[in-house]
């Protein structure tokens, strides 16, 4: 089972920097450390047709208004250079994913034409990346806001302002049933060209002329975008600023003044587009279907039941009680394979957790009264409740084992609880914590919680065989193993009158191998650890430590669940690289010395299919 599962790649292709990120089905996202700083410089890919491509977005705006000096990233301007850039992205993605990525999503600037989109797809294809979806950068930011918990209901509107070192772009989006709809988009180059054509000279604070696009106020661009959306000022639900210069406090002030709403604070605003490209739902999400219960899942739940019952029966059959019964002054003494009772209780815990998980999956697939399958968020919360129920059920079964044994032997309950309940208590605590983590996660790490939580069947078999052989060597029950003991005694004769003979040492080797399989996953690591650990337990096993070895197996089982819990909690932090220090924002965020009281040009975003709206 892969611990990562299917991997998605998202690319922020625009402005002067290219960023990329990979994401797993559990929602974990990792920004690729391209160029050692997390981005690639794409200023060498000059787009000659940028003005014409963007000009089609605006009604009534002449293509020449953008000027001849606009530059940006374009795959059509330098096919070889663009392919080389995407090859670097593909190599970094494969290294992070440990193989090929499954879905590739590219976020592009708003207003891209079909010609530019086709050129981008060709460049990605030549680099070995099959683009599955194109979306505009503002739409990617919208998905990033939703993933961050920003409440935006269907029909709600949001203003996304992308603030860079050379200008800004403001886009108004409306949330729909399936995604986002672009209502309008305005960039600072268009506003600057409009003011230049109107005879308005743009000055910086010192009174000198500056670049038109860089000097336009963020608030003015945002105001024109809202006016162009025909929503009216003050009618937005929320607004946000993203980009390399979005953290400037003056940007938030101007947005609030222009829109009438308090902008959302976006953590790591320069990464919002690339993270949103992988946080957007895939065109067809496999997680929408109910998980399939396979025979391995059933076996992983049923085999521990058989071993638990068998070991508990062996414990009862092989135990001997000494002393008078029903005497208050003589509590009696029981000689038994206490390690067998501990392992039987641990198998009961594994069986109840796995059994309730399988039952929950079957019910989720059948739905209520045989209807449609339950929705995803209901399924994963039911899985969390099943884990809690499994941990409680495992403790109850362990307590029942102790009560049955105490009644059979007529002894105090506490010594039996010490060997049945205490060994499984760490597992119960860890599984409960795991349930709380599962409750908060929308998707499983590897396609199905049932697969992720399935206890290894090989470990169950080895631990069951090992505990049974050691219990037989201690108490001689069941007698059907006498033939095996006779053969092993011929091949490996016991030294003196030691209690643990060849049969018990074979059982110790099985327990050591089971623990080794729980500790490591890779084949090479298992070869280096499992064999030495099995030989160590088999060679050092004596009668007085058999119970300790059994408790060690229980602790290893709890550690297996704890490792999975820790991986779910720490994985996002482990896979997120440190980000570079943000640069100081350009002077365009300062209010320029110009006045323009007109409403600005009527704008309306193009709904070209290539934009992803």
N, C-alpha and C positions, 0 to 999 in steps of 0.2 A: 504494500500500500504506500503510495507516494504521500509524503507529509505535506507537500505543496498543492498537489492537484493541478487542474488546468490553470494556465496563466494568461492574462490579458496584457497587451501593450498599448499604451497611450502616448501620443506624440503631440506636443504643442509646437506647431510649425507656423511661425509668424514673427513679426517685428525683426529684431536683430539677433535673437538667440533661439536656439532649439533645445527644448527640454523633453525628456522622456521618462516614463514611469511604468512599472509593471504592478499588477494587482492579482491577488488570488481570490478564489470564490468566497473566502471568509471575510472579505472586505479589507484585508491588509494591503496597503500600497507602499511601494518602495520607489523613490526617485533614483533613477540611474545616475551614477557618478560620471557622466560624460565629460571628457576632457579633464578629469580630476577635480572639477569645480561644480559639476552638476548641470552644465549646459555646453553647447557648441556654438561658436561664433559663425553666424551665417551672413554677415554683412558683405562678404565677397560675392554672394549670389544676388546680383543686382537685377531687379525686375524692370525691364524696359516697358512692359505693358501694364504696369501696376495701376497707373492712372486710369487707363481705359477700362480695365477690369472693375475697378472700384466705382468708376463713374456711373455705371449702369444701375447702381443701387439707388441713386437719388433721382427723383422726378424734378425736372426743371433745372437741374444743375448741369452745366456744360462740362464735357470731359476735359476741356482745357483749363477749367477752373482749378484743377488739382496741381497744375504746374508741371514742369518737366523735371523738377528736381526730386520728386518723390522716389524713394527707394524702399525696397523690402525684399523679402525672400520669395523666390519664384523657382519652381522646378523647371520651368520652360526656358529660363535664361541661361542656364548652364547645366545641361543634363548630366554631364560627367561629374561635376562638382556635387550636384544634388544626390546622385547615386552614391558617391563616396560618403557623404554625410549619413545617408540612411543605412549604409553598410556598417558604419560605426555604431549606429543605434541598434541594428539587428544583432551585432556581435555582443554588445553589452547586455541586451535583453536575454539572449540565449545563455550567457554566463550566469546571470542572476536567476533565471528560471531553471537552469539545469537541462535545457532542451529547447525545442521550438515552442513559440507562443501560439496560442489557439486563436485569439481574436486581436486584431489590430485596429485601433481607432485613432484617427488623426483630427486634431482640432485646428481649424484654419480661420483666418480673419473673416469677419462678416462681409458679405458681398462678393465672394469669389465666384467667378463664372464657371460654366461647365468646362471650358477649354482649360482653365488652370487646374480644375479638379482632375481632369483626364491626364494632364501632364504629371500631376502629383502621383496619381495611381501608377503611371508607367515607371516613374523613378523608383517608387517603393517596390514595384514588381521586379525591376532589374536588380534591386538590392536584396531580394529574397524575402520581402515582406508583402503579404497579400492583405491589402487594406479592406477590412470588412465594413467600415462605416466612416463617413466624413461628418463632422459636426462643426458648427461655428464655435469660436472661442467663448462668446457670451453664453451659449447654451451649456458648454462644459462648466462654466462658472456656476450656472444655475444648478446643475447636478451636484456640484461641490457644496453649495449651500444646503441643499437637501440632505446630503450625506452628513453634514455637520450639525444637523438638527434644527436648521432655521425653518420655522413654520411657514409654509407657503402652500395654501390649499389650491385646488383646481379652480382656475379663473383668477387667481391672484396675479399681481404684476410686480416686477422687480426691475430696477435700473442697474445695469452692470456697467461700470466705468473702468475701462482699462487704461491705466496711467503709466506711461513709459517715459524714457528720457527725452524722446523726440516728439512727444505729443500724446494725445489721449483719444479714445473712442468711447462713446456712450451709446448703449443699446438698451431698449426697453423690451422686455420679454413678458409673455403671458403664459402661465402654467396651464397645460391642457391635460387630458386624460392619459396621453401617452408620452408627453414630453413638454417641450416649450415651443411657443410660436413667437417669431420675431415681429414686433410692431413697428419699430423704427430704429435707425442707427445713424449716428452722426459722428464724424471725426474732426479733429482740430484742424486738419489740412483744409477740409471743405469750408469750415467756418472762417479760417484765415483768408482763403481765396475769395470768399464772398465779401469780407470786409475790405480786402484789397481792391476788389472791383468797385466797391462803393466809395473809394477814396479815403478810407480810414487807415491811418498809419499806426502800426502796432509798435509800442516802445516798451523797453524794460524800465525798471525803477530808476536807473541812472539817466533816462531820457534818450538813450540811443536806440536805433532800430535793431531788432532781433529777428531770428527766423520766425516766419509767420506761424507755422504749425506749433512751434514750441512755446510761443508766447500767449496763445489763446487761453483764456481762463477755463479751468475745468468746469466751473459752475455754468458758464455760458454754453459749453458743449452739452452738458447734461440738460440744461433748460431747453435747448433746441430739440434734443431727442425726445423729451417729454411732450413738447408741443407737437412734434411730428407724429407722435403716436395717437394724437387726438384724445388723450386721456384727461388732460388738464392738470395743471400744477396742483400738488397736494393730494392727488388721487392714487398715488403709488402705494403699494403695501410695504415695500422695503427697497433699500438701495444698498449698494456696496461698491467699494473701490478695490481693484486688484492691479497687480503689476509691480514693477520694481520701485516705483515712486509712490505707491499707494499709502505707505505708512506715514506720510507727511501729515501732520495735524491739520494743515490748511486745506488739504484735499477734502477731508471730512467736513470741515466748516463750510466750504463752498458747495458741496453736495447738499448738505442740510439746508443751506440758504436757498438753493435753486429748486429743490424738490419738495421741501416742507416735511421731510421725514428724516429721522436719525439713521445714518448709514450703519449697516452691520459691520462689525469688526471681524475681518477675515485673517485668521492666523496664517503666517507665511503666504502673504498675498501674492508674491511672485510665483508661487507654485499652484495657484488655484486652478488655472486652465489645465495644466497637465494632470493634476490629480482628478479633476472633474471628468477628464476624458476616459479614465479607467473606472470612475465611480458611477458613470452612467450605466443603466441596465443594458445588457446585451440584447440584440434583436429577438432572440429566442432563448429564454433562460431555462436551462434544464432543471433548475431548482424548483420551478413551478409545479413539476410533477411530483406525486407522492413517491417516497423512496421505496424501492423494491426490496422485499425481504428474500434473501437468498438462502440456500441450504446451509452455507457456512454460518450465517447468523443464527439459524435454528440450532445447528450443532454446537456453536459456542455457548448457547444458553442451556441446552439439554445435557451435554456431557458433564458439566460441573454438578448437575443435579444427581446424576448416577454416581459420580465419585463421592459426593458428600454423603449420600445414603450408605454407600458401601463402606466407607471409612468409619462412619459412626457405628454401623453394625459390627464392624471388626473391633472397634473400641469396646463395645458392650460385651461381645462374645469372648474376648481375650482377657478381660479384667477379672481380678480376684479380690474378694473382700475378706479381711481378717478382723476378728473381734465379734462380740455379741451384738445382735440386732436389738433395736428399740431399747437401748440402755443409755440413760442420760449421762452416766459417769464414764461410759466407754463409747466414744464416738466411732470407733472402728478405723480401719485403714484399708485403702484400695491401692492395689498394684495394677497399673494399666499403662497402655501406650498413650501418654498424654499428648505427645506430638501429633498422633493421628487425630485426636479430637480437635486440636487447633487447626489442622489442615482441613478437616471436614467442615468446621465452621467457616473457614475462609472460602471454601468452595460454595457454601450456601450463600455467602455474600455475593460472589461472582454470579451465581445462578439467578438470584433475585434481581440484581441490577440488569443483567443481560435479558432475563425473561420479561421484565416490565418494559425494557426498551423495545424488544421485538413485538410485544403485544401492542404497545403504543403505535409503532410503525404500521402494523396491520390494521389497526383501527383508523389511523389517519388515511390510509389508502382506501379503505372502504367508505369513509365518510359517515355522516349521521344517518342511521337507518338504511344503510346501503346506498346512499346518495353519492354526490360528487365528493372527491377527496377534499380534505380540509386544506385551507390556505396555508402558505408557508410559515407565517409568524405564529399561527396556532400550533402547527406541528412542532416547531422547535421549542415552544414553551411547554407543550405536553411532554416533550422529551426531557426537559429540565425537571418537571414534576415526577416523571418516571424515575429519574436518578435519585431524587429525594426519597421516593417510595421504596426504591431498591435498597438504599442504605439503611432505612428504618426496618425494612423487612429482613435484611440480613442479620441485623442485631437481634430481632425477635426470634429468628430461627436458631441462632446461636444460644440464646437464653433458653429456648425450648429444649435443645440438646442437653444443656446442663440440668434442667429440671427432670427430664426423663432419666438421665443417668443417676441423679441424686435419689430419685424414687426407687430405681432398681437396686442401688447399692445400700440404701438407707444410711446415707452420710450427709454431712452439711453441704449446703448449696454453694457456698463461697469458693471452696477449692475448685469446683467444677466450672463456675463462672470465670475464674481466673484463667482457665485454659480454653474456654470457648468464646467468651465475649471480649475479654481484653485484647487478644491477638487481632481481632477484626475491627476494633474500635478505630485505629488509624485509618483504615480503608473507608469506614463510614464517614469520618470527618472529611477526608479528601474528596469523596464522591459528592458530599453535600456542597462543598466549595465549588466543585466542578459544575454542579447543577446551577449555581448562581451565575457562573460565567456563561454557561449555555443559554440561560434565560435572557442575557443581554446581547447575544450574538444573532444577527439575522440569517446567517448562512453557515453551514458546516465547513470545516477546512478542506474536506476531500469529497465533496459531492453529497455525502449522507452522514448524518450523525450516527446512524447504525453502524456504518463501516468504521468510523473514527473511534467509536466506543467498544467495538468488538474485541473481547479479550482473546489473546492468541490461543488457538486450539492446541498447538504443539506444547505450549507451556502447561496447559491443563493436563494433558496426557502424561507428560514427564513427571509433574508434581504428584499426580494421583498414583502412578506406578511406584514412585520413590517412597511416598508416605506409606503405601500398603506393604511394600517389602520390609521397610524398617519396623513397622508395627508387627509383622509376622516374626521377624527375628527377635523382637522383644518378648512377645507373648505366645507365639506358636499358633496363632489363629489367622486365617483358616487352615485347616489341615491339608487342603488340596495343594498347598505350596510345598509340601514335604518332598515331593518328587523333584521339584526344582532345586530345593536345598540339598538334596542328596547328590545331584550332579555337580552343583557348584562346590560342594565340600570335597568332591574328588579332585576337581581342577584346582581349587584354591583352598587348601586345608586351613582350618582355624589354628591359631597359636594358643595353646593352653586351653583354659576354660573361659575365654572371653565371651561375653553375651552377644556382641555384634559380630556376626560371622560374614561370610561372603555374600549372603543374600542381603543383609543390612547394608553392606558397603556398596553393593550394586544400587540399592535404593538411594543411598547418599549421593552417588554419582548422578543419578537421575535428578535429584533435588538441586544439586549444584548446576547441572546443565539447564534446568528450568530457570533458575535465577539469572544465569548468564544470558539466556535468550531475552529476558525482560530488560536487562541493563543496556544492551546494544542492539542495533538493528541491522547494520551492514554485515555482509557475509564475511568480509575479511576480519572485521572486529570480532565477530562471533567465533571464528576459528582461533583467534588469538586469546579469547577470554573463556569461552565455554569449556573447552577441553581442560585447560589448567584448573579452572574452578571445580569441575566435576571430579578431577583426580584429587584435588585438595580436600574436598568434603569426604570423598570415599576413603582417603588415607588417614584422616584424623578423626573420623566418627567413632565415638565411644558411647556407651549406654547413658552416661550422665548428661550428655549434651544433645541427645536426640530431640528433646523438647525445645531446646534453644534453637536448633537448626530449623525446626518447624515454625517457630515464631519468626525466625529470619526470613523464611519464605513469605509469611504474611506481610512482613514489613516491605519486602521487595514488591509484592503486589500493590500495596499502598503507594509505593514509590512510582510504579508504572502509571497509576492514575494521577499522581501528583505531577509527574513530568508532563503529562498531557494538559493538565490544568495550567501549569506554568508556561507551557508553549503558547496556549491560547491567550494568556495575559501579556506575556513579554514579547511575543513575536512582532507586533507593530513597532515597538521601540528598538528591537534588535535590527530590523530590516530597514529602518529609516536613517539615511545618512545625514550627517550634520550639514547644514546649509551655510553658504557663504554669507558674510556680513553684507547687509544691504548697502547700496551706494546712496550717496546723498542725492536727493531729488533735484531735478533741473529747475532753473528759475522760472519755467513756465507755470509752476504752481503759484507763483506770486501774482497778485492782481495786476494786469497790465494797465497802462495809462491810455485807454481809449474808451469811447462811449458809443454805444449802438443801441438805440431804443426800439428798433424794428423787431418784428417777431421772428425774422429769419426765414430762410427758404422752407417751403413745404417739403417734408421728407417722408419717405415711406420705404421700409426695408423690402428688398426683393425676396421673393419666396422661391428662388431658384433651387431646384432639388439638390444642386451641388453643395449648398450651404448647410444642409442638415437640419433646416427648420421645417 
